Amino acid sequence: KVLAIGNSFSNNTTRYLYDIAKAEGVENVVLGRLYIGGCSLERHMRCATNNLMDYAYYKNTAGTWDKMENVNLLYGLQDEEWDIITMQQQSGNSGMPDSYDPYLDQLVEYVNTNKTNPNAKLVWHMTWAYQQDCAQSGFANYANNQDTMYTCIVNAYQQKVQNHEAFSGMIPVGTA
């Protein structure tokens, strides 16, 4: 049972996960995604603190994704006894260490306080650098340079997540 708290990067990462797990012989696969387009750690915390119904909640228990609109973070977090819960920073901010504070620690505390499976593992989902011709406004944070963005994402991960005691692992999409 895997829940992703994120944005379109989480959607992309989990899109084929059910089929991959089944192909590897995993039984009883349950996937969830709490999605807000372009959502940052700061916005996730604003949603949690104010109990905002801003999420689309996607759930996959049989190979297809069902969607529920206007859901809060707590609903998705407590809908299942998740084994793994992933988090990510908004891609445009993912290489900016200051954008993680204090929201990453607050989100970790919120998730750990409200998850229904005390043994659920938290995993960081590293985003990837934009392609060189990307038109996203956040690319300007990196002088519109893919290599610069990549280096900044890796450095931010090393500074803010790698030694964070709450995370048991990382999905290395950004470096893969």
Backbone as CSV, one residue per row, in Angstrom:
resi,resn,N_x,N_y,N_z,CA_x,CA_y,CA_z,C_x,C_y,C_z
1,LYS,0.856,-1.173,0.000,0.000,0.000,0.000,0.894,1.226,0.000
2,VAL,0.826,1.976,-1.096,1.689,3.137,-1.278,0.836,4.377,-1.524
3,LEU,1.090,5.434,-0.764,0.426,6.716,-0.939,1.460,7.758,-1.338
4,ALA,1.178,8.509,-2.393,2.045,9.605,-2.821,1.349,10.930,-2.519
5,ILE,2.036,11.784,-1.777,1.550,13.133,-1.502,2.365,14.051,-2.400
6,GLY,1.732,14.625,-3.430,2.532,15.407,-4.346,1.739,16.151,-5.390
7,ASN,2.273,16.125,-6.604,1.685,16.842,-7.728,1.853,15.988,-8.986
8,SER,1.979,16.597,-10.137,2.052,15.819,-11.375,3.270,14.895,-11.405
9,PHE,4.345,15.250,-10.725,5.511,14.362,-10.682,5.137,13.056,-9.982
10,SER,4.323,13.130,-8.937,3.853,11.905,-8.272,2.913,11.123,-9.177
11,ASN,2.087,11.840,-9.929,1.211,11.149,-10.885,2.040,10.383,-11.897
12,ASN,3.065,11.027,-12.436,3.918,10.372,-13.431,4.614,9.153,-12.843
13,THR,5.108,9.278,-11.630,5.869,8.200,-11.011,5.006,6.986,-10.681
14,THR,3.752,7.206,-10.326,2.893,6.092,-9.924,2.009,5.560,-11.056
15,ARG,2.037,6.204,-12.183,1.114,5.851,-13.268,1.139,4.356,-13.612
16,TYR,2.306,3.778,-13.724,2.430,2.366,-14.103,2.841,1.466,-12.934
17,LEU,2.866,2.022,-11.736,3.357,1.264,-10.581,2.512,0.023,-10.290
18,TYR,1.208,0.126,-10.452,0.345,-1.029,-10.209,0.734,-2.175,-11.146
19,ASP,0.859,-1.874,-12.427,1.202,-2.905,-13.408,2.591,-3.484,-13.154
20,ILE,3.517,-2.642,-12.775,4.875,-3.111,-12.475,4.849,-4.047,-11.274
21,ALA,4.149,-3.655,-10.212,4.072,-4.491,-9.010,3.429,-5.837,-9.322
22,LYS,2.342,-5.811,-10.064,1.665,-7.059,-10.422,2.568,-7.946,-11.281
23,ALA,3.285,-7.341,-12.218,4.183,-8.112,-13.088,5.305,-8.767,-12.288
24,GLU,5.646,-8.169,-11.156,6.681,-8.732,-10.290,6.113,-9.705,-9.255
25,GLY,4.804,-9.976,-9.334,4.183,-10.956,-8.449,3.677,-10.405,-7.131
26,VAL,3.612,-9.097,-6.990,3.102,-8.506,-5.757,1.588,-8.654,-5.737
27,GLU,1.073,-9.170,-4.644,-0.374,-9.346,-4.483,-0.943,-8.180,-3.684
28,ASN,-2.246,-7.962,-3.808,-2.950,-6.958,-3.013,-2.304,-5.578,-3.097
29,VAL,-2.123,-5.087,-4.292,-1.543,-3.770,-4.515,-2.619,-2.705,-4.323
30,VAL,-2.316,-1.709,-3.497,-3.190,-0.558,-3.299,-2.318,0.687,-3.421
31,LEU,-2.708,1.576,-4.335,-1.969,2.805,-4.555,-2.893,3.998,-4.354
32,GLY,-2.349,5.060,-3.803,-3.103,6.299,-3.636,-2.240,7.484,-4.004
33,ARG,-2.897,8.521,-4.493,-2.211,9.780,-4.795,-3.074,10.930,-4.296
34,LEU,-2.473,11.785,-3.500,-3.101,13.042,-3.128,-2.463,14.101,-4.009
35,TYR,-3.241,14.670,-4.922,-2.707,15.491,-5.992,-3.258,16.907,-5.968
36,ILE,-2.333,17.864,-6.055,-2.641,19.253,-6.378,-1.578,19.664,-7.385
37,GLY,-1.987,20.133,-8.543,-1.023,20.532,-9.560,-0.047,21.580,-9.046
38,GLY,1.235,21.350,-9.251,2.269,22.299,-8.854,2.397,22.509,-7.361
39,CYS,1.951,21.586,-6.566,1.897,21.773,-5.115,3.276,21.716,-4.471
40,SER,3.532,22.682,-3.616,4.783,22.764,-2.867,4.584,22.216,-1.460
41,LEU,5.682,22.007,-0.757,5.601,21.604,0.649,4.833,22.645,1.454
42,GLU,5.074,23.912,1.150,4.365,24.986,1.852,2.855,24.852,1.670
43,ARG,2.406,24.602,0.454,0.963,24.476,0.217,0.396,23.221,0.867
44,HIS,1.122,22.120,0.838,0.647,20.916,1.539,0.392,21.235,3.010
45,MET,1.304,21.996,3.614,1.122,22.322,5.029,-0.036,23.289,5.244
46,ARG,-0.216,24.242,4.338,-1.353,25.150,4.437,-2.660,24.354,4.338
47,CYS,-2.684,23.383,3.439,-3.867,22.531,3.294,-4.113,21.705,4.555
48,ALA,-3.050,21.155,5.115,-3.195,20.337,6.326,-3.657,21.191,7.500
49,THR,-3.008,22.317,7.692,-3.315,23.188,8.829,-4.745,23.705,8.778
50,ASN,-5.220,24.019,7.585,-6.552,24.613,7.432,-7.610,23.624,6.972
51,ASN,-7.237,22.332,6.928,-8.169,21.272,6.534,-8.836,21.577,5.187
52,LEU,-8.033,22.055,4.239,-8.567,22.449,2.937,-8.872,21.232,2.072
53,MET,-9.959,21.293,1.371,-10.417,20.210,0.499,-9.916,20.464,-0.927
54,ASP,-8.627,20.648,-1.078,-8.021,21.061,-2.344,-7.459,19.912,-3.177
55,TYR,-7.473,18.713,-2.656,-6.832,17.594,-3.342,-7.785,16.830,-4.245
56,ALA,-7.235,16.296,-5.301,-7.870,15.202,-6.029,-7.209,13.948,-5.467
57,TYR,-8.015,12.985,-5.103,-7.504,11.746,-4.518,-7.733,10.630,-5.521
58,TYR,-6.641,10.046,-5.964,-6.687,8.931,-6.905,-6.363,7.656,-6.140
59,LYS,-7.104,6.597,-6.447,-6.857,5.319,-5.779,-6.934,4.199,-6.807
60,ASN,-6.007,3.258,-6.687,-5.918,2.138,-7.613,-5.814,0.855,-6.803
61,THR,-6.857,0.022,-6.877,-6.853,-1.262,-6.166,-7.009,-2.449,-7.110
62,ALA,-7.280,-2.167,-8.390,-7.532,-3.262,-9.328,-7.007,-2.965,-10.734
63,GLY,-6.058,-2.057,-10.844,-5.467,-1.778,-12.142,-5.959,-0.525,-12.823
64,THR,-6.969,0.124,-12.267,-7.451,1.389,-12.824,-7.514,2.427,-11.703
65,TRP,-7.350,3.671,-12.094,-7.358,4.775,-11.127,-8.760,5.358,-10.997
66,ASP,-9.281,5.374,-9.778,-10.533,6.055,-9.472,-10.185,7.410,-8.887
67,LYS,-10.991,8.409,-9.198,-10.696,9.775,-8.770,-11.823,10.342,-7.924
68,MET,-11.442,10.985,-6.839,-12.383,11.674,-5.970,-11.904,13.126,-5.830
69,GLU,-12.748,14.070,-6.130,-12.397,15.494,-6.041,-12.694,16.042,-4.647
70,ASN,-12.083,17.169,-4.332,-12.365,17.924,-3.108,-12.179,17.095,-1.848
71,VAL,-10.975,16.590,-1.713,-10.609,15.765,-0.572,-9.528,16.508,0.209
72,ASN,-9.486,16.298,1.512,-8.409,16.897,2.302,-7.276,15.887,2.504
73,LEU,-6.159,16.360,2.939,-4.978,15.517,3.146,-5.263,14.409,4.152
74,LEU,-5.972,14.739,5.204,-6.264,13.752,6.241,-7.066,12.574,5.696
75,TYR,-8.017,12.834,4.831,-8.826,11.751,4.265,-7.944,10.729,3.550
76,GLY,-7.120,11.209,2.643,-6.256,10.290,1.900,-5.269,9.579,2.793
77,LEU,-4.746,10.287,3.756,-3.774,9.706,4.678,-4.391,8.587,5.512
78,GLN,-5.652,8.730,5.877,-6.299,7.744,6.746,-7.211,6.778,6.011
79,ASP,-7.276,6.857,4.702,-8.134,5.962,3.925,-7.651,4.516,3.964
80,GLU,-6.360,4.323,4.102,-5.767,2.984,4.155,-4.677,2.963,5.221
81,GLU,-4.275,1.782,5.595,-3.096,1.624,6.446,-1.893,1.498,5.517
82,TRP,-1.426,2.662,5.049,-0.361,2.708,4.058,0.930,2.125,4.600
83,ASP,1.634,1.387,3.748,2.948,0.846,4.102,4.057,1.848,3.797
84,ILE,3.867,2.595,2.711,4.847,3.586,2.266,4.091,4.859,1.931
85,ILE,4.625,5.987,2.392,4.059,7.298,2.078,5.187,8.137,1.504
86,THR,4.992,8.616,0.271,6.023,9.424,-0.360,5.646,10.897,-0.308
87,MET,6.671,11.729,-0.293,6.506,13.185,-0.316,7.506,13.751,-1.308
88,GLN,7.211,14.944,-1.781,8.109,15.611,-2.712,7.950,17.115,-2.592
89,GLN,8.942,17.832,-3.058,8.848,19.283,-3.175,8.402,19.622,-4.592
90,GLN,7.772,20.760,-4.746,7.404,21.275,-6.062,8.662,21.339,-6.920
91,SER,8.566,20.940,-8.157,9.754,20.831,-9.004,10.535,22.131,-9.109
92,GLY,9.857,23.253,-9.290,10.563,24.519,-9.422,11.319,24.927,-8.173
93,ASN,10.889,24.417,-7.023,11.557,24.706,-5.750,12.446,23.567,-5.261
94,SER,12.457,22.464,-5.976,13.134,21.263,-5.461,14.637,21.430,-5.296
95,GLY,15.225,22.394,-5.964,16.648,22.656,-5.819,16.947,23.867,-4.966
96,MET,15.941,24.349,-4.241,16.095,25.532,-3.399,15.915,25.131,-1.938
97,PRO,17.010,24.863,-1.225,16.918,24.340,0.141,16.057,25.170,1.081
98,ASP,16.087,26.482,0.953,15.302,27.323,1.857,13.804,27.106,1.718
99,SER,13.353,26.606,0.555,11.922,26.388,0.344,11.400,25.189,1.131
100,TYR,12.286,24.399,1.698,11.891,23.229,2.476,11.528,23.604,3.919
101,ASP,12.023,24.741,4.382,11.866,25.132,5.787,10.709,26.092,5.985
102,PRO,9.937,25.891,7.022,9.894,24.781,7.977,8.941,23.670,7.545
103,TYR,8.506,23.741,6.284,7.381,22.923,5.828,7.661,21.427,5.794
104,LEU,8.872,21.028,5.444,9.173,19.606,5.399,9.001,18.975,6.773
105,ASP,9.589,19.582,7.791,9.453,19.034,9.145,8.007,19.041,9.612
106,GLN,7.278,20.088,9.269,5.868,20.168,9.663,5.041,19.091,8.972
107,LEU,5.292,18.863,7.688,4.547,17.838,6.954,4.870,16.448,7.495
108,VAL,6.132,16.196,7.777,6.528,14.910,8.373,5.791,14.701,9.693
109,GLU,5.756,15.718,10.529,5.069,15.597,11.816,3.572,15.339,11.617
110,TYR,2.956,16.056,10.684,1.531,15.872,10.414,1.247,14.449,9.942
111,VAL,2.040,13.973,8.999,1.848,12.628,8.465,2.055,11.594,9.567
112,ASN,3.127,11.710,10.322,3.398,10.735,11.379,2.338,10.757,12.470
113,THR,1.771,11.897,12.742,0.719,12.013,13.753,-0.589,11.391,13.272
114,ASN,-0.858,11.484,11.971,-2.174,11.095,11.450,-2.223,9.809,10.640
115,LYS,-1.094,9.203,10.341,-1.123,7.942,9.587,-1.722,6.850,10.461
116,THR,-2.395,5.899,9.823,-3.060,4.839,10.576,-2.171,3.622,10.787
117,ASN,-1.096,3.520,10.064,-0.145,2.427,10.233,1.117,3.007,10.875
118,PRO,1.345,2.738,12.152,2.519,3.314,12.819,3.845,2.856,12.214
119,ASN,3.812,1.767,11.453,5.033,1.256,10.823,5.218,1.739,9.390
120,ALA,4.332,2.606,8.926,4.459,3.130,7.562,5.790,3.861,7.427
121,LYS,6.449,3.615,6.322,7.745,4.236,6.047,7.542,5.472,5.184
122,LEU,8.278,6.522,5.516,8.265,7.733,4.707,9.422,7.661,3.725
123,VAL,9.122,7.991,2.471,10.119,7.940,1.407,10.078,9.262,0.657
124,TRP,11.243,9.823,0.397,11.335,11.068,-0.358,11.325,10.774,-1.847
125,HIS,10.540,11.535,-2.582,10.469,11.422,-4.039,11.249,12.599,-4.622
126,MET,12.447,12.336,-5.092,13.275,13.376,-5.697,12.754,13.664,-7.101
127,THR,12.486,14.931,-7.382,12.035,15.298,-8.727,13.240,15.421,-9.651
128,TRP,12.965,15.554,-10.924,14.033,15.631,-11.918,14.158,17.058,-12.452
129,ALA,15.297,17.347,-13.038,15.530,18.660,-13.634,14.729,18.790,-14.920
130,TYR,14.301,20.010,-15.198,13.562,20.275,-16.437,14.469,20.083,-17.651
131,GLN,13.862,19.736,-18.773,14.641,19.644,-20.008,15.099,21.045,-20.398
132,GLN,16.150,21.109,-21.174,16.828,22.373,-21.449,15.928,23.438,-22.080
133,ASP,14.923,23.044,-22.864,14.052,24.031,-23.513,12.737,24.257,-22.764
134,CYS,12.702,23.923,-21.496,11.488,24.033,-20.685,11.039,25.494,-20.548
135,ALA,9.723,25.700,-20.571,9.157,27.038,-20.440,8.559,27.287,-19.054
136,GLN,8.706,26.345,-18.121,8.178,26.523,-16.765,8.828,27.739,-16.107
137,SER,8.038,28.539,-15.410,8.571,29.753,-14.781,9.625,29.432,-13.722
138,GLY,9.473,28.310,-13.012,10.436,27.930,-11.981,11.824,27.626,-12.502
139,PHE,11.929,27.410,-13.808,13.233,27.116,-14.410,14.169,28.315,-14.287
140,ALA,13.602,29.516,-14.198,14.416,30.728,-14.040,15.217,30.700,-12.738
141,ASN,14.740,29.947,-11.736,15.494,29.806,-10.480,16.868,29.191,-10.711
142,TYR,17.039,28.564,-11.850,18.270,27.835,-12.177,18.912,28.385,-13.453
143,ALA,18.642,29.654,-13.746,19.168,30.320,-14.942,18.789,29.559,-16.220
144,ASN,17.629,28.888,-16.179,17.144,28.106,-17.323,18.189,27.117,-17.831
145,ASN,18.891,26.493,-16.880,19.965,25.570,-17.226,19.717,24.224,-16.540
146,GLN,19.573,23.179,-17.333,19.264,21.851,-16.808,20.342,21.339,-15.863
147,ASP,21.596,21.512,-16.217,22.680,21.032,-15.351,22.688,21.761,-14.014
148,THR,22.435,23.051,-14.045,22.367,23.824,-12.801,21.220,23.324,-11.935
149,MET,20.071,23.106,-12.548,18.914,22.619,-11.790,19.200,21.250,-11.190
150,TYR,19.778,20.371,-11.967,20.123,19.031,-11.486,21.034,19.128,-10.257
151,THR,22.086,19.915,-10.361,23.037,20.064,-9.254,22.347,20.636,-8.021
152,CYS,21.480,21.613,-8.220,20.761,22.212,-7.098,19.805,21.218,-6.441
153,ILE,19.129,20.391,-7.231,18.227,19.377,-6.669,19.017,18.387,-5.815
154,VAL,20.134,17.920,-6.322,20.966,16.974,-5.570,21.466,17.625,-4.283
155,ASN,21.920,18.870,-4.363,22.415,19.567,-3.171,21.311,19.788,-2.148
156,ALA,20.117,20.176,-2.599,19.000,20.380,-1.676,18.627,19.069,-0.995
157,TYR,18.606,17.988,-1.755,18.326,16.671,-1.168,19.359,16.345,-0.091
158,GLN,20.630,16.558,-0.397,21.696,16.253,0.566,21.569,17.111,1.825
159,GLN,21.168,18.362,1.665,21.062,19.266,2.807,19.818,19.026,3.653
160,LYS,18.702,18.751,3.010,17.422,18.753,3.717,16.794,17.381,3.958
161,VAL,17.155,16.386,3.165,16.431,15.112,3.238,17.333,13.932,3.569
162,GLN,18.492,13.872,2.974,19.344,12.680,3.055,19.563,12.208,4.492
163,ASN,19.813,13.110,5.407,20.074,12.728,6.800,18.876,12.962,7.712
164,HIS,17.723,13.221,7.117,16.500,13.440,7.900,16.072,12.100,8.481
165,GLU,15.952,12.044,9.770,15.663,10.770,10.450,14.311,10.173,10.082
166,ALA,13.397,10.975,9.572,12.058,10.466,9.270,12.004,9.620,8.006
167,PHE,12.964,9.825,7.094,12.880,9.149,5.805,13.700,7.863,5.793
168,SER,13.051,6.804,5.361,13.729,5.508,5.286,14.298,5.243,3.903
169,GLY,14.006,6.122,2.951,14.507,5.922,1.612,14.196,7.084,0.713
170,MET,14.638,6.952,-0.527,14.451,7.998,-1.531,14.205,7.334,-2.874
171,ILE,13.271,7.885,-3.633,13.048,7.449,-5.005,13.948,8.343,-5.864
172,PRO,14.987,7.794,-6.461,16.003,8.625,-7.116,15.659,9.039,-8.547
173,VAL,14.425,9.451,-8.772,14.037,9.840,-10.112,14.920,10.984,-10.612
174,GLY,15.251,11.916,-9.734,16.048,13.065,-10.121,17.436,12.721,-10.606
175,THR,18.005,11.639,-10.096,19.351,11.254,-10.529,19.318,10.096,-11.518
176,ALA,18.189,9.406,-11.600,18.082,8.309,-12.558,17.956,8.864,-13.955
